[in-house]
Amino acid sequence: MANDPELLFVYGTLRPSLATGRHAGLVHDLEVVGPATVPGVLLELGDYPGLVAGDGCVHGDLLRITDAARLPALDAYEECGGPEPLFRRERMVARLGDGTAFDAWGYRYARPQRAATIIDGGDYAAHVARR
């Protein structure tokens, strides 16, 4: 597995193809390494998705962070702080289409799942296109 601590797996509103407004400013100049997947299940949470543990496959993009000082702004956007964070930034294994695995940061949903709906196919971009 390739080890590049400056990689970030994004699967929702931070995907470059879906990022608008403030979201776009957080990722607009990050290098897109390529489409990637991580193990898990993707939940529909209203205006955004949430990655949770599970037997599925979540589709997204692998980005290279050129400046580690960028992570606090990304964490703030994902509401990682406080006693009841919305997401937690964690290390996860992301795979490119050719099977190459990378150790990358990613955001995992941190709250109870309650009545959230699973996004079939684990691809938020495809889900948004179907709406």
Rosetta constraint file for C-alpha pairs under 8 A:
AtomPair CA 1 CA 100 HARMONIC 7.04 0.50
AtomPair CA 1 CA 101 HARMONIC 5.05 0.50
AtomPair CA 1 CA 102 HARMONIC 5.64 0.50
AtomPair CA 1 CA 103 HARMONIC 7.23 0.50
AtomPair CA 2 CA 100 HARMONIC 7.64 0.50
AtomPair CA 2 CA 101 HARMONIC 6.21 0.50
AtomPair CA 2 CA 102 HARMONIC 4.89 0.50
AtomPair CA 2 CA 103 HARMONIC 6.68 0.50
AtomPair CA 3 CA 102 HARMONIC 5.89 0.50
AtomPair CA 3 CA 103 HARMONIC 5.41 0.50
AtomPair CA 3 CA 104 HARMONIC 7.97 0.50
AtomPair CA 4 CA 102 HARMONIC 6.97 0.50
AtomPair CA 4 CA 103 HARMONIC 6.42 0.50
AtomPair CA 4 CA 104 HARMONIC 7.03 0.50
AtomPair CA 5 CA 103 HARMONIC 6.96 0.50
AtomPair CA 5 CA 104 HARMONIC 6.29 0.50
AtomPair CA 5 CA 105 HARMONIC 7.60 0.50
AtomPair CA 6 CA 64 HARMONIC 5.66 0.50
AtomPair CA 6 CA 65 HARMONIC 5.06 0.50
AtomPair CA 6 CA 66 HARMONIC 6.98 0.50
AtomPair CA 6 CA 68 HARMONIC 7.21 0.50
AtomPair CA 6 CA 104 HARMONIC 7.21 0.50
AtomPair CA 6 CA 105 HARMONIC 7.90 0.50
AtomPair CA 7 CA 62 HARMONIC 6.61 0.50
AtomPair CA 7 CA 63 HARMONIC 5.56 0.50
AtomPair CA 7 CA 64 HARMONIC 4.56 0.50
AtomPair CA 7 CA 65 HARMONIC 5.86 0.50
AtomPair CA 7 CA 103 HARMONIC 7.44 0.50
AtomPair CA 7 CA 104 HARMONIC 4.82 0.50
AtomPair CA 7 CA 105 HARMONIC 6.16 0.50
AtomPair CA 8 CA 62 HARMONIC 5.70 0.50
AtomPair CA 8 CA 63 HARMONIC 5.10 0.50
AtomPair CA 8 CA 64 HARMONIC 6.28 0.50
AtomPair CA 8 CA 65 HARMONIC 6.89 0.50
AtomPair CA 8 CA 104 HARMONIC 5.23 0.50
AtomPair CA 8 CA 105 HARMONIC 4.63 0.50
AtomPair CA 8 CA 106 HARMONIC 5.76 0.50
AtomPair CA 9 CA 36 HARMONIC 7.63 0.50
AtomPair CA 9 CA 60 HARMONIC 6.69 0.50
AtomPair CA 9 CA 61 HARMONIC 5.73 0.50
AtomPair CA 9 CA 62 HARMONIC 4.58 0.50
AtomPair CA 9 CA 63 HARMONIC 6.29 0.50
AtomPair CA 9 CA 94 HARMONIC 6.89 0.50
AtomPair CA 9 CA 104 HARMONIC 6.24 0.50
AtomPair CA 9 CA 105 HARMONIC 6.04 0.50
AtomPair CA 9 CA 106 HARMONIC 4.99 0.50
AtomPair CA 9 CA 107 HARMONIC 7.91 0.50
AtomPair CA 10 CA 14 HARMONIC 5.88 0.50
AtomPair CA 10 CA 15 HARMONIC 5.57 0.50
AtomPair CA 10 CA 60 HARMONIC 5.46 0.50
AtomPair CA 10 CA 61 HARMONIC 5.39 0.50
AtomPair CA 10 CA 62 HARMONIC 6.48 0.50
AtomPair CA 10 CA 63 HARMONIC 7.51 0.50
AtomPair CA 10 CA 106 HARMONIC 6.47 0.50
AtomPair CA 10 CA 107 HARMONIC 7.61 0.50
AtomPair CA 11 CA 15 HARMONIC 5.87 0.50
AtomPair CA 11 CA 49 HARMONIC 7.96 0.50
AtomPair CA 11 CA 58 HARMONIC 7.34 0.50
AtomPair CA 11 CA 59 HARMONIC 6.19 0.50
AtomPair CA 11 CA 60 HARMONIC 4.07 0.50
AtomPair CA 11 CA 61 HARMONIC 6.40 0.50
AtomPair CA 11 CA 123 HARMONIC 7.45 0.50
AtomPair CA 11 CA 124 HARMONIC 6.69 0.50
AtomPair CA 12 CA 18 HARMONIC 7.30 0.50
AtomPair CA 12 CA 48 HARMONIC 6.36 0.50
AtomPair CA 12 CA 49 HARMONIC 5.88 0.50
AtomPair CA 12 CA 50 HARMONIC 7.86 0.50
AtomPair CA 12 CA 60 HARMONIC 7.36 0.50
AtomPair CA 12 CA 124 HARMONIC 5.87 0.50
AtomPair CA 12 CA 125 HARMONIC 7.30 0.50
AtomPair CA 13 CA 18 HARMONIC 5.55 0.50
AtomPair CA 13 CA 19 HARMONIC 5.36 0.50
AtomPair CA 13 CA 23 HARMONIC 6.85 0.50
AtomPair CA 13 CA 48 HARMONIC 6.37 0.50
AtomPair CA 13 CA 49 HARMONIC 7.93 0.50
AtomPair CA 14 CA 18 HARMONIC 6.65 0.50
AtomPair CA 14 CA 19 HARMONIC 5.25 0.50
AtomPair CA 14 CA 23 HARMONIC 5.96 0.50
AtomPair CA 14 CA 24 HARMONIC 7.22 0.50
AtomPair CA 14 CA 26 HARMONIC 7.69 0.50
AtomPair CA 14 CA 27 HARMONIC 6.75 0.50
AtomPair CA 15 CA 19 HARMONIC 5.84 0.50
AtomPair CA 15 CA 27 HARMONIC 7.88 0.50
AtomPair CA 15 CA 60 HARMONIC 6.89 0.50
AtomPair CA 15 CA 61 HARMONIC 6.33 0.50
AtomPair CA 16 CA 24 HARMONIC 6.90 0.50
AtomPair CA 16 CA 27 HARMONIC 6.58 0.50
AtomPair CA 16 CA 28 HARMONIC 6.80 0.50
AtomPair CA 17 CA 125 HARMONIC 7.98 0.50
AtomPair CA 18 CA 125 HARMONIC 7.10 0.50
AtomPair CA 19 CA 23 HARMONIC 4.94 0.50
AtomPair CA 19 CA 24 HARMONIC 4.55 0.50
AtomPair CA 19 CA 27 HARMONIC 7.78 0.50
AtomPair CA 20 CA 24 HARMONIC 4.77 0.50
AtomPair CA 20 CA 25 HARMONIC 7.94 0.50
AtomPair CA 21 CA 25 HARMONIC 6.81 0.50
AtomPair CA 22 CA 26 HARMONIC 6.70 0.50
AtomPair CA 23 CA 27 HARMONIC 6.93 0.50
AtomPair CA 24 CA 28 HARMONIC 5.26 0.50
AtomPair CA 26 CA 73 HARMONIC 7.51 0.50
AtomPair CA 26 CA 74 HARMONIC 6.79 0.50
AtomPair CA 30 CA 63 HARMONIC 6.18 0.50
AtomPair CA 30 CA 64 HARMONIC 5.89 0.50
AtomPair CA 30 CA 65 HARMONIC 5.87 0.50
AtomPair CA 30 CA 66 HARMONIC 6.90 0.50
AtomPair CA 31 CA 63 HARMONIC 5.54 0.50
AtomPair CA 31 CA 64 HARMONIC 5.16 0.50
AtomPair CA 31 CA 65 HARMONIC 7.23 0.50
AtomPair CA 32 CA 61 HARMONIC 7.02 0.50
AtomPair CA 32 CA 62 HARMONIC 6.13 0.50
AtomPair CA 32 CA 63 HARMONIC 4.61 0.50
AtomPair CA 32 CA 64 HARMONIC 6.49 0.50
AtomPair CA 33 CA 61 HARMONIC 7.46 0.50
AtomPair CA 33 CA 62 HARMONIC 5.37 0.50
AtomPair CA 33 CA 63 HARMONIC 5.40 0.50
AtomPair CA 33 CA 64 HARMONIC 6.56 0.50
AtomPair CA 34 CA 61 HARMONIC 5.75 0.50
AtomPair CA 34 CA 62 HARMONIC 5.51 0.50
AtomPair CA 34 CA 63 HARMONIC 7.35 0.50
AtomPair CA 34 CA 96 HARMONIC 6.71 0.50
AtomPair CA 35 CA 59 HARMONIC 7.41 0.50
AtomPair CA 35 CA 60 HARMONIC 5.86 0.50
AtomPair CA 35 CA 61 HARMONIC 4.44 0.50
AtomPair CA 35 CA 62 HARMONIC 6.13 0.50
AtomPair CA 35 CA 96 HARMONIC 6.06 0.50
AtomPair CA 35 CA 97 HARMONIC 6.88 0.50
AtomPair CA 36 CA 59 HARMONIC 6.00 0.50
AtomPair CA 36 CA 60 HARMONIC 5.43 0.50
AtomPair CA 36 CA 61 HARMONIC 5.25 0.50
AtomPair CA 36 CA 62 HARMONIC 5.88 0.50
AtomPair CA 36 CA 94 HARMONIC 6.00 0.50
AtomPair CA 36 CA 95 HARMONIC 5.14 0.50
AtomPair CA 36 CA 96 HARMONIC 4.39 0.50
AtomPair CA 36 CA 97 HARMONIC 6.33 0.50
AtomPair CA 37 CA 57 HARMONIC 6.32 0.50
AtomPair CA 37 CA 58 HARMONIC 5.33 0.50
AtomPair CA 37 CA 59 HARMONIC 4.53 0.50
AtomPair CA 37 CA 60 HARMONIC 5.95 0.50
AtomPair CA 37 CA 61 HARMONIC 7.68 0.50
AtomPair CA 37 CA 94 HARMONIC 5.45 0.50
AtomPair CA 37 CA 95 HARMONIC 5.31 0.50
AtomPair CA 37 CA 96 HARMONIC 6.69 0.50
AtomPair CA 38 CA 57 HARMONIC 5.83 0.50
AtomPair CA 38 CA 58 HARMONIC 5.35 0.50
AtomPair CA 38 CA 59 HARMONIC 6.85 0.50
AtomPair CA 38 CA 92 HARMONIC 7.27 0.50
AtomPair CA 38 CA 93 HARMONIC 6.16 0.50
AtomPair CA 38 CA 94 HARMONIC 4.88 0.50
AtomPair CA 38 CA 95 HARMONIC 6.53 0.50
AtomPair CA 39 CA 53 HARMONIC 7.31 0.50
AtomPair CA 39 CA 54 HARMONIC 6.95 0.50
AtomPair CA 39 CA 55 HARMONIC 6.67 0.50
AtomPair CA 39 CA 56 HARMONIC 5.86 0.50
AtomPair CA 39 CA 57 HARMONIC 4.70 0.50
AtomPair CA 39 CA 58 HARMONIC 6.10 0.50
AtomPair CA 39 CA 93 HARMONIC 7.95 0.50
AtomPair CA 40 CA 51 HARMONIC 6.48 0.50
AtomPair CA 40 CA 52 HARMONIC 5.65 0.50
AtomPair CA 40 CA 53 HARMONIC 4.59 0.50
AtomPair CA 40 CA 54 HARMONIC 4.32 0.50
AtomPair CA 40 CA 55 HARMONIC 5.70 0.50
AtomPair CA 40 CA 56 HARMONIC 4.89 0.50
AtomPair CA 40 CA 57 HARMONIC 5.32 0.50
AtomPair CA 40 CA 58 HARMONIC 5.89 0.50
AtomPair CA 41 CA 51 HARMONIC 5.78 0.50
AtomPair CA 41 CA 52 HARMONIC 5.37 0.50
AtomPair CA 41 CA 53 HARMONIC 6.07 0.50
AtomPair CA 41 CA 54 HARMONIC 5.22 0.50
AtomPair CA 41 CA 55 HARMONIC 6.90 0.50
AtomPair CA 41 CA 56 HARMONIC 5.21 0.50
AtomPair CA 41 CA 57 HARMONIC 6.35 0.50
AtomPair CA 41 CA 58 HARMONIC 6.16 0.50
AtomPair CA 41 CA 118 HARMONIC 7.00 0.50
AtomPair CA 41 CA 119 HARMONIC 7.72 0.50
AtomPair CA 41 CA 122 HARMONIC 6.30 0.50
AtomPair CA 42 CA 49 HARMONIC 6.39 0.50
AtomPair CA 42 CA 50 HARMONIC 5.60 0.50
AtomPair CA 42 CA 51 HARMONIC 4.73 0.50
AtomPair CA 42 CA 52 HARMONIC 6.41 0.50
AtomPair CA 42 CA 58 HARMONIC 6.27 0.50
AtomPair CA 42 CA 118 HARMONIC 5.83 0.50
AtomPair CA 42 CA 119 HARMONIC 5.50 0.50
AtomPair CA 42 CA 120 HARMONIC 7.97 0.50
AtomPair CA 42 CA 122 HARMONIC 5.25 0.50
AtomPair CA 42 CA 123 HARMONIC 7.60 0.50
AtomPair CA 42 CA 124 HARMONIC 7.81 0.50
AtomPair CA 43 CA 49 HARMONIC 5.34 0.50
AtomPair CA 43 CA 50 HARMONIC 5.03 0.50
AtomPair CA 43 CA 51 HARMONIC 6.39 0.50
AtomPair CA 43 CA 52 HARMONIC 7.51 0.50
AtomPair CA 43 CA 116 HARMONIC 5.99 0.50
AtomPair CA 43 CA 117 HARMONIC 5.57 0.50
AtomPair CA 43 CA 118 HARMONIC 4.52 0.50
AtomPair CA 43 CA 119 HARMONIC 5.53 0.50
AtomPair CA 44 CA 48 HARMONIC 6.64 0.50
AtomPair CA 44 CA 49 HARMONIC 4.83 0.50
AtomPair CA 44 CA 50 HARMONIC 6.75 0.50
AtomPair CA 44 CA 116 HARMONIC 5.96 0.50
AtomPair CA 44 CA 117 HARMONIC 5.31 0.50
AtomPair CA 44 CA 118 HARMONIC 6.08 0.50
AtomPair CA 44 CA 119 HARMONIC 5.99 0.50
AtomPair CA 45 CA 49 HARMONIC 5.25 0.50
AtomPair CA 45 CA 50 HARMONIC 6.66 0.50
AtomPair CA 45 CA 116 HARMONIC 6.19 0.50
AtomPair CA 45 CA 117 HARMONIC 7.61 0.50
AtomPair CA 49 CA 124 HARMONIC 6.94 0.50
AtomPair CA 50 CA 108 HARMONIC 6.59 0.50
AtomPair CA 50 CA 109 HARMONIC 5.00 0.50
AtomPair CA 51 CA 58 HARMONIC 7.59 0.50
AtomPair CA 51 CA 107 HARMONIC 7.19 0.50
AtomPair CA 51 CA 108 HARMONIC 5.05 0.50
AtomPair CA 51 CA 109 HARMONIC 5.45 0.50
AtomPair CA 52 CA 108 HARMONIC 5.93 0.50
AtomPair CA 52 CA 109 HARMONIC 5.89 0.50
AtomPair CA 56 CA 122 HARMONIC 7.27 0.50
AtomPair CA 57 CA 121 HARMONIC 7.44 0.50
AtomPair CA 57 CA 122 HARMONIC 5.90 0.50
AtomPair CA 58 CA 121 HARMONIC 7.50 0.50
AtomPair CA 58 CA 122 HARMONIC 4.40 0.50
AtomPair CA 58 CA 123 HARMONIC 6.10 0.50
AtomPair CA 59 CA 122 HARMONIC 5.85 0.50
AtomPair CA 59 CA 123 HARMONIC 4.96 0.50
AtomPair CA 59 CA 124 HARMONIC 7.57 0.50
AtomPair CA 60 CA 123 HARMONIC 7.01 0.50
AtomPair CA 60 CA 124 HARMONIC 7.99 0.50
AtomPair CA 62 CA 94 HARMONIC 7.50 0.50
AtomPair CA 65 CA 70 HARMONIC 7.44 0.50
AtomPair CA 70 CA 74 HARMONIC 6.57 0.50
AtomPair CA 71 CA 75 HARMONIC 5.98 0.50
AtomPair CA 72 CA 76 HARMONIC 6.08 0.50
AtomPair CA 73 CA 77 HARMONIC 6.25 0.50
AtomPair CA 74 CA 78 HARMONIC 6.26 0.50
AtomPair CA 75 CA 79 HARMONIC 6.06 0.50
AtomPair CA 75 CA 80 HARMONIC 5.27 0.50
AtomPair CA 75 CA 81 HARMONIC 7.50 0.50
AtomPair CA 75 CA 89 HARMONIC 7.21 0.50
AtomPair CA 76 CA 80 HARMONIC 6.11 0.50
AtomPair CA 76 CA 81 HARMONIC 7.08 0.50
AtomPair CA 78 CA 86 HARMONIC 6.82 0.50
AtomPair CA 78 CA 87 HARMONIC 5.91 0.50
AtomPair CA 78 CA 107 HARMONIC 7.58 0.50
AtomPair CA 79 CA 85 HARMONIC 5.81 0.50
AtomPair CA 79 CA 86 HARMONIC 5.38 0.50
AtomPair CA 79 CA 87 HARMONIC 6.14 0.50
AtomPair CA 80 CA 85 HARMONIC 4.83 0.50
AtomPair CA 80 CA 86 HARMONIC 6.00 0.50
AtomPair CA 80 CA 87 HARMONIC 5.11 0.50
AtomPair CA 80 CA 88 HARMONIC 5.32 0.50
AtomPair CA 80 CA 89 HARMONIC 7.04 0.50
AtomPair CA 81 CA 85 HARMONIC 5.35 0.50
AtomPair CA 84 CA 110 HARMONIC 7.94 0.50
AtomPair CA 84 CA 111 HARMONIC 7.58 0.50
AtomPair CA 85 CA 110 HARMONIC 6.34 0.50
AtomPair CA 85 CA 111 HARMONIC 7.40 0.50
AtomPair CA 86 CA 109 HARMONIC 6.20 0.50
AtomPair CA 86 CA 110 HARMONIC 5.37 0.50
AtomPair CA 86 CA 111 HARMONIC 6.04 0.50
AtomPair CA 87 CA 107 HARMONIC 5.85 0.50
AtomPair CA 87 CA 108 HARMONIC 5.37 0.50
AtomPair CA 87 CA 109 HARMONIC 4.48 0.50
AtomPair CA 87 CA 110 HARMONIC 4.80 0.50
AtomPair CA 87 CA 111 HARMONIC 7.53 0.50
AtomPair CA 88 CA 107 HARMONIC 5.45 0.50
AtomPair CA 88 CA 108 HARMONIC 5.32 0.50
AtomPair CA 88 CA 109 HARMONIC 6.53 0.50
AtomPair CA 88 CA 110 HARMONIC 6.08 0.50
AtomPair CA 89 CA 105 HARMONIC 6.44 0.50
AtomPair CA 89 CA 106 HARMONIC 5.53 0.50
AtomPair CA 89 CA 107 HARMONIC 4.51 0.50
AtomPair CA 89 CA 108 HARMONIC 6.40 0.50
AtomPair CA 90 CA 105 HARMONIC 5.53 0.50
AtomPair CA 90 CA 106 HARMONIC 5.50 0.50
AtomPair CA 90 CA 107 HARMONIC 6.17 0.50
AtomPair CA 90 CA 108 HARMONIC 6.93 0.50
AtomPair CA 91 CA 103 HARMONIC 6.56 0.50
AtomPair CA 91 CA 104 HARMONIC 5.51 0.50
AtomPair CA 91 CA 105 HARMONIC 4.62 0.50
AtomPair CA 91 CA 106 HARMONIC 6.24 0.50
AtomPair CA 92 CA 103 HARMONIC 5.82 0.50
AtomPair CA 92 CA 104 HARMONIC 5.48 0.50
AtomPair CA 92 CA 105 HARMONIC 6.10 0.50
AtomPair CA 92 CA 106 HARMONIC 6.41 0.50
AtomPair CA 93 CA 101 HARMONIC 6.29 0.50
AtomPair CA 93 CA 102 HARMONIC 5.56 0.50
AtomPair CA 93 CA 103 HARMONIC 4.84 0.50
AtomPair CA 93 CA 104 HARMONIC 6.15 0.50
AtomPair CA 94 CA 101 HARMONIC 5.61 0.50
AtomPair CA 94 CA 102 HARMONIC 5.24 0.50
AtomPair CA 94 CA 103 HARMONIC 6.41 0.50
AtomPair CA 94 CA 104 HARMONIC 6.47 0.50
AtomPair CA 95 CA 99 HARMONIC 5.53 0.50
AtomPair CA 95 CA 100 HARMONIC 5.44 0.50
AtomPair CA 95 CA 101 HARMONIC 4.37 0.50
AtomPair CA 95 CA 102 HARMONIC 6.24 0.50
AtomPair CA 96 CA 100 HARMONIC 5.44 0.50
AtomPair CA 96 CA 101 HARMONIC 6.61 0.50
AtomPair CA 118 CA 122 HARMONIC 8.00 0.50
AtomPair CA 119 CA 123 HARMONIC 7.13 0.50
AtomPair CA 119 CA 124 HARMONIC 7.22 0.50
AtomPair CA 119 CA 127 HARMONIC 6.97 0.50
AtomPair CA 120 CA 127 HARMONIC 7.89 0.50
AtomPair CA 123 CA 127 HARMONIC 6.25 0.50
AtomPair CA 124 CA 128 HARMONIC 6.07 0.50
AtomPair CA 125 CA 129 HARMONIC 6.27 0.50
AtomPair CA 126 CA 130 HARMONIC 6.31 0.50
AtomPair CA 127 CA 131 HARMONIC 6.61 0.50
